[in-house]
Structures are given as C-alpha cells and as structure tokens.
C-alpha cells in the first residue's frame, strides 16, 4: 500500500499539495492577511499596500523564492503606495521575464518576456521596490499599478 501511495505522489504531484512549495491565498482585506500571518511571514507588505487594500490574491513559491500578488484599493487611499514606489524605465535583469503563475487573476501582460510599452498601453504604470532579503541578497518587487481603476499587481524575486 505504501509503495502505491509513493508512486502516486511521484506520478501525480499536482494531487499532492502537501508536498508542494507553492502556496496560494486570498484575503478580503489586509486584516484577513494579518490574521492569517501573511504579513508577519512577509508575503503581504502592509507597509507598502494602501490600508484600503482588498480582494488580495497571493501565490508564492519557496524555491526559488517568488511571489505574485494582486489587490484592489480605494482611489482616495494611494499615499502610502505612491510614497514607497520608484518609477522604472528599464527593467532589472531579474524581472525582465516573469514566469506564469498559472492563476486566472494574473494579467497576461505580466507573463513571459515583459514588454514595458505593452504593459503601459493596458493602463499600468510600472514601479520598483528593493528590500534587503538577508545580509547578501535583496528582494526586488515590480509593481504594475492601474491608478484610475484602483488595482495593482506585484511580482517579487531575488535581485
């Protein structure tokens, strides 16, 4: 019986999420993310996202460390987000290509080799945030923000 189960996990890993390093979450608000521990664990950067953030979708993988996140926010609540973002004109090498997270809420313009002009033509402004990951490496977050519709996406990985 044990051999059959092990064979099943090897042959059909998609049916065995317990052994995956990929995790997906949904939070109706930052409060929900906080209660779940996603802020403490560093998956939701509450110091950057507007306090009105809602409909927060997040998926991450541990190895290599990558994260995709989508959220909506009130148009009147953008100060914290704007204060933390730096406009980008040239993409750093580590984020010129974004792997498809295979979730329906992630926009096609932010998959594969990125076309900054194409992304902007869909109403998004692009920004970067860089943060220390440890004493040697940094995390880089690419934000695509649609200010007029109060929605944003970010992708993060090691620089």
C-alpha positions as CSV (number, residue, x, y, z in Angstrom):
1,X,0.0,0.0,0.0
2,X,2.8,2.4,0.9
3,X,4.6,1.8,-2.4
4,X,1.3,2.6,-4.3
5,X,0.9,5.9,-2.4
6,X,4.5,7.0,-3.0
7,X,4.2,6.0,-6.7
8,X,1.0,8.2,-6.9
9,X,2.8,11.2,-5.3
10,X,5.7,10.9,-7.8
11,X,3.5,10.3,-10.8
12,X,0.8,12.8,-9.9
13,X,2.3,15.6,-7.8
14,X,-0.5,18.0,-8.6
15,X,-2.8,15.9,-6.4
16,X,-0.4,16.2,-3.5
17,X,-0.3,19.9,-2.5
18,X,1.0,18.9,0.9
19,X,4.4,18.2,-0.7
20,X,4.5,21.4,-2.9
21,X,6.4,24.5,-2.2
22,X,3.7,26.6,-3.9
23,X,1.0,28.3,-1.9
24,X,-2.0,30.4,-2.9
25,X,-4.1,32.6,-0.6
26,X,-7.0,35.0,-0.8
27,X,-7.7,37.7,1.7
28,X,-10.8,40.1,1.6
29,X,-8.7,42.8,3.3
30,X,-5.3,43.5,5.0
31,X,-7.0,42.5,8.2
32,X,-7.6,39.0,6.9
33,X,-3.9,38.8,5.7
34,X,-2.8,39.9,9.2
35,X,-5.0,37.3,10.9
36,X,-3.6,34.6,8.7
37,X,0.0,35.6,9.4
38,X,0.8,36.5,5.8
39,X,2.1,40.0,6.9
40,X,4.3,38.6,9.6
41,X,5.7,35.9,7.2
42,X,6.5,38.7,4.7
43,X,4.2,37.7,1.9
44,X,2.0,40.8,2.1
45,X,3.9,44.1,2.5
46,X,1.5,46.0,4.6
47,X,3.9,49.0,4.9
48,X,3.5,49.5,1.1
49,X,0.0,48.5,0.3
50,X,-2.8,51.0,1.0
51,X,-4.8,50.3,4.1
52,X,-7.9,50.1,1.9
53,X,-6.4,47.1,0.1
54,X,-9.0,44.4,-0.6
55,X,-9.5,41.3,-2.8
56,X,-5.9,40.4,-2.2
57,X,-4.8,37.3,-4.2
58,X,-1.3,36.0,-3.5
59,X,0.6,33.0,-4.7
60,X,4.2,32.2,-3.8
61,X,6.8,29.5,-4.2
62,X,9.6,28.9,-1.8
63,X,12.3,27.6,-4.0
64,X,13.2,29.7,-5.8
65,X,11.5,32.4,-3.8
66,X,9.0,34.2,-6.0
67,X,5.6,35.8,-5.4
68,X,2.7,37.1,-7.4
69,X,0.1,39.3,-5.8
70,X,-3.0,41.2,-7.0
71,X,-5.0,43.7,-4.9
72,X,-7.6,46.5,-5.3
73,X,-7.6,49.8,-3.3
74,X,-9.6,52.9,-2.9
75,X,-8.6,55.7,-5.3
76,X,-8.5,58.1,-2.3
77,X,-6.0,55.9,-0.5
78,X,-2.8,56.0,-2.5
79,X,-0.4,58.0,-0.4
80,X,1.5,55.1,1.2
81,X,1.7,53.2,-2.1
82,X,3.0,56.2,-4.0
83,X,5.5,57.1,-1.3
84,X,7.2,53.7,-1.5
85,X,7.3,53.2,-5.2
86,X,10.1,54.3,-7.7
87,X,9.1,54.6,-11.3
88,X,11.0,52.3,-13.6
89,X,12.2,53.0,-17.1
90,X,14.5,50.0,-17.6
91,X,13.7,46.6,-16.0
92,X,16.4,44.9,-14.0
93,X,17.5,41.7,-15.4
94,X,15.9,39.6,-12.7
95,X,12.4,40.7,-13.6
96,X,12.6,41.1,-17.4
97,X,10.9,37.7,-17.6
98,X,8.1,36.7,-15.3
99,X,7.1,33.1,-15.1
100,X,3.4,32.4,-15.5
101,X,1.9,31.7,-12.0
102,X,-0.9,29.8,-13.7
103,X,-3.7,31.6,-11.8
104,X,-6.6,33.3,-13.6
105,X,-6.2,36.7,-11.8
106,X,-2.7,37.4,-13.1
107,X,-2.7,39.6,-16.2
108,X,-1.2,38.2,-19.4
109,X,0.8,41.4,-19.9
110,X,2.9,40.4,-16.9
111,X,3.8,36.9,-18.1
112,X,6.9,35.9,-20.0
113,X,9.2,38.4,-21.5
114,X,7.9,41.8,-20.4
115,X,7.1,44.5,-22.9
116,X,7.0,47.7,-20.9
117,X,5.2,49.6,-23.7
118,X,2.6,46.9,-24.0
119,X,2.0,46.9,-20.2
120,X,1.7,50.7,-20.1
121,X,-0.8,50.5,-23.1
122,X,-3.1,48.4,-20.8
123,X,-3.2,51.3,-18.3
124,X,-0.5,50.2,-15.9
125,X,2.4,52.3,-14.6
126,X,5.5,50.4,-13.6
127,X,7.4,50.8,-10.3
128,X,10.1,49.1,-8.3
129,X,10.8,48.5,-4.7
130,X,14.0,47.0,-3.5
131,X,14.4,45.5,0.0
132,X,17.1,43.5,1.8
133,X,16.4,39.8,1.9
134,X,19.4,39.0,4.0
135,X,22.9,40.3,4.5
136,X,23.9,39.4,1.0
137,X,20.8,39.5,-1.3
138,X,17.9,41.8,-2.0
139,X,14.3,41.3,-3.0
140,X,13.0,43.3,-5.9
141,X,9.3,43.9,-6.3
142,X,7.9,45.0,-9.6
143,X,4.5,46.8,-9.2
144,X,2.1,47.4,-12.1
145,X,-0.5,49.9,-10.9
146,X,-3.7,51.0,-12.6
147,X,-4.3,54.2,-10.6
148,X,-7.6,55.0,-12.4
149,X,-9.2,51.7,-11.6
150,X,-7.6,51.2,-8.1
151,X,-5.9,47.9,-8.9
152,X,-2.3,46.7,-8.7
153,X,-0.2,43.7,-9.2
154,X,3.3,42.9,-7.9
155,X,5.9,40.3,-8.6
156,X,8.9,39.7,-6.3
157,X,12.0,37.7,-6.5
158,X,15.6,37.9,-5.5
159,X,17.6,40.5,-7.4
